Amino acid sequence: MVARDWECRIWTTDEAVHFLRHCHHADPDMADLFEFLIGTGLRKGEALGLHWDDVHLSERVLYVRCTLSAIDNNRLVITPPKTRSSKNWVAISPRVASDLRRRARSTDRTHSDPGDPFAGLVFCRPDGRPLRPHSVLDRLRQLSDEAGVPRVTVHDLRHLAATLTIAAGVPLTVVSKTLRHSTLSTTANIYSHLTQQAAREAVDTIERTLTRAEQRADRQARQKQLRSPRDHIQRLREALHRLRSPAPPFFCTTANQRQTGLATTVRPPALQRREKPPSRKQENGLRPASKLVGTTGFEPATP
């Protein structure tokens, strides 16, 4: 399907809220209709052709099976929905359900009569007859001028519902099901200006995620580089403390006990000098000869 070149003026959220508040004071019946169109995204004919029999407030759903059309802007008829996918269930928000309950209490809820296709309409005139689509458009423009918001068409309220959901981050597949488009490409083509913005936000999200991951990795790398000198200094301090602490001998029974007192410098024990045995000297100053000489076995000591 080729994208259509349509120009429409979509209200902002503030403009929509201001308009609805004005409608609830100026024309409560039409306010319920406009609340319903914005809250569900139904087409104008689907909302005007909705019957009470197709509304299930307890389950907060409704079933679209009829649409109101004007032939030659004169004769009103009830026909099937626009497409096969249009005939489907639609969820109701608590806000819309509250408006429908209030409307059900204030109006005469007559069930649909097979002989009268206009019997039991949810949105109708005080006498129960259907609202003309052109009359709804005229009233919308009049209330818009009174509220001081730009003029829009009734179908633009459906676009407003789609815009609010897409801008809120609702997946396009869900939006397409809510609007009951025949294909997902139909939704993408009609709201391409919104999907382009969503696509930019998606790639921006990817960039932010990668950037945060890179920054986190850089911080961890810097912390690791700064941690190494501190660990080296700590190891030097521990080695210096071990050198200053006295090391008990291996045979000492208190080697495994905790040492107290100030650390002292350990010095190796002094070498013990081994004294030579005294020479065997005689009192007469003679010493035994290294070899026997004569018969005495002594030789004069060398002076």
JOGILIN-V816054 format. One record per backbone hydrogen bond with DSSP energy under -1.0 kcal/mol. CO is the residue of the C=O (numbers start at 1). NH is the residue of the N-H. E is the energy in kcal/mol with one decimal. If there is no record, write none. Layout:
CO|NH|E ; CO|NH|E
This chain:
4|6|-1.4 ; 12|16|-2.4 ; 13|17|-2.3 ; 14|18|-2.4 ; 15|19|-2.4 ; 16|20|-2.4 ; 17|21|-2.2 ; 18|22|-1.8 ; 19|23|-2.3 ; 20|24|-2.1 ; 22|26|-2.6 ; 23|27|-3.0 ; 27|31|-2.1 ; 28|32|-2.0 ; 29|33|-1.3 ; 30|34|-2.5 ; 31|35|-2.6 ; 32|36|-2.0 ; 33|37|-2.4 ; 34|38|-2.2 ; 35|39|-2.5 ; 36|40|-1.7 ; 37|41|-1.8 ; 43|47|-2.2 ; 44|48|-2.3 ; 45|49|-1.5 ; 45|68|-2.2 ; 47|50|-1.1 ; 50|122|-2.6 ; 51|54|-1.4 ; 52|55|-1.6 ; 54|63|-2.3 ; 56|61|-1.9 ; 60|92|-2.4 ; 61|56|-2.7 ; 62|90|-2.6 ; 67|79|-2.7 ; 69|77|-2.6 ; 71|74|-1.7 ; 71|75|-1.9 ; 75|71|-3.5 ; 77|69|-2.6 ; 79|67|-2.2 ; 86|88|-1.4 ; 88|64|-2.4 ; 90|62|-2.1 ; 93|97|-2.8 ; 94|98|-2.1 ; 95|99|-1.7 ; 96|100|-2.4 ; 97|101|-2.3 ; 98|102|-2.1 ; 99|103|-2.2 ; 100|104|-2.5 ; 101|105|-1.9 ; 102|106|-1.5 ; 103|107|-1.2 ; 108|110|-1.3 ; 113|116|-1.8 ; 116|119|-1.5 ; 120|52|-2.4 ; 125|128|-2.4 ; 129|125|-3.1 ; 132|136|-1.9 ; 133|137|-1.9 ; 134|138|-2.2 ; 135|139|-2.1 ; 136|140|-2.2 ; 137|141|-2.2 ; 138|142|-2.1 ; 139|143|-2.5 ; 140|144|-2.0 ; 141|145|-2.1 ; 142|146|-1.9 ; 143|147|-2.2 ; 144|148|-1.2 ; 144|149|-2.1 ; 154|157|-1.1 ; 155|159|-1.3 ; 156|160|-2.1 ; 157|161|-1.8 ; 158|162|-1.9 ; 159|163|-2.6 ; 160|164|-2.4 ; 161|165|-1.7 ; 162|166|-2.6 ; 163|167|-2.6 ; 164|168|-1.2 ; 165|170|-2.2 ; 166|169|-1.6 ; 171|175|-2.1 ; 172|176|-2.5 ; 173|177|-1.9 ; 174|178|-2.4 ; 175|179|-2.5 ; 176|181|-2.0 ; 183|187|-1.0 ; 184|188|-2.3 ; 185|189|-2.6 ; 186|190|-2.3 ; 187|191|-2.4 ; 191|195|-2.3 ; 192|196|-2.4 ; 194|198|-2.2 ; 195|199|-2.4 ; 196|200|-2.1 ; 197|201|-2.3 ; 198|202|-1.9 ; 199|203|-2.3 ; 200|204|-2.3 ; 201|205|-1.8 ; 202|206|-1.8 ; 203|207|-2.3 ; 204|208|-2.5 ; 205|209|-2.2 ; 206|210|-2.4 ; 207|211|-2.6 ; 208|212|-2.3 ; 209|213|-1.9 ; 210|214|-2.4 ; 211|215|-2.5 ; 212|216|-2.1 ; 213|217|-2.1 ; 214|218|-2.4 ; 215|219|-2.2 ; 216|220|-2.0 ; 217|221|-2.1 ; 218|222|-2.4 ; 219|223|-2.3 ; 220|224|-1.9 ; 221|225|-2.0 ; 222|226|-2.2 ; 223|227|-1.3 ; 227|231|-1.9 ; 228|232|-2.2 ; 229|233|-2.6 ; 230|234|-2.1 ; 231|235|-2.1 ; 232|236|-2.1 ; 233|237|-2.3 ; 234|238|-2.2 ; 235|239|-2.2 ; 236|240|-2.5 ; 237|241|-2.2 ; 238|242|-1.9 ; 239|243|-1.8 ; 240|244|-1.9 ; 241|245|-1.4 ; 249|252|-1.2 ; 252|255|-1.3 ; 279|281|-2.1 ; 282|285|-2.0 ; 286|282|-2.4 ; 293|297|-1.2 ; 297|289|-1.3
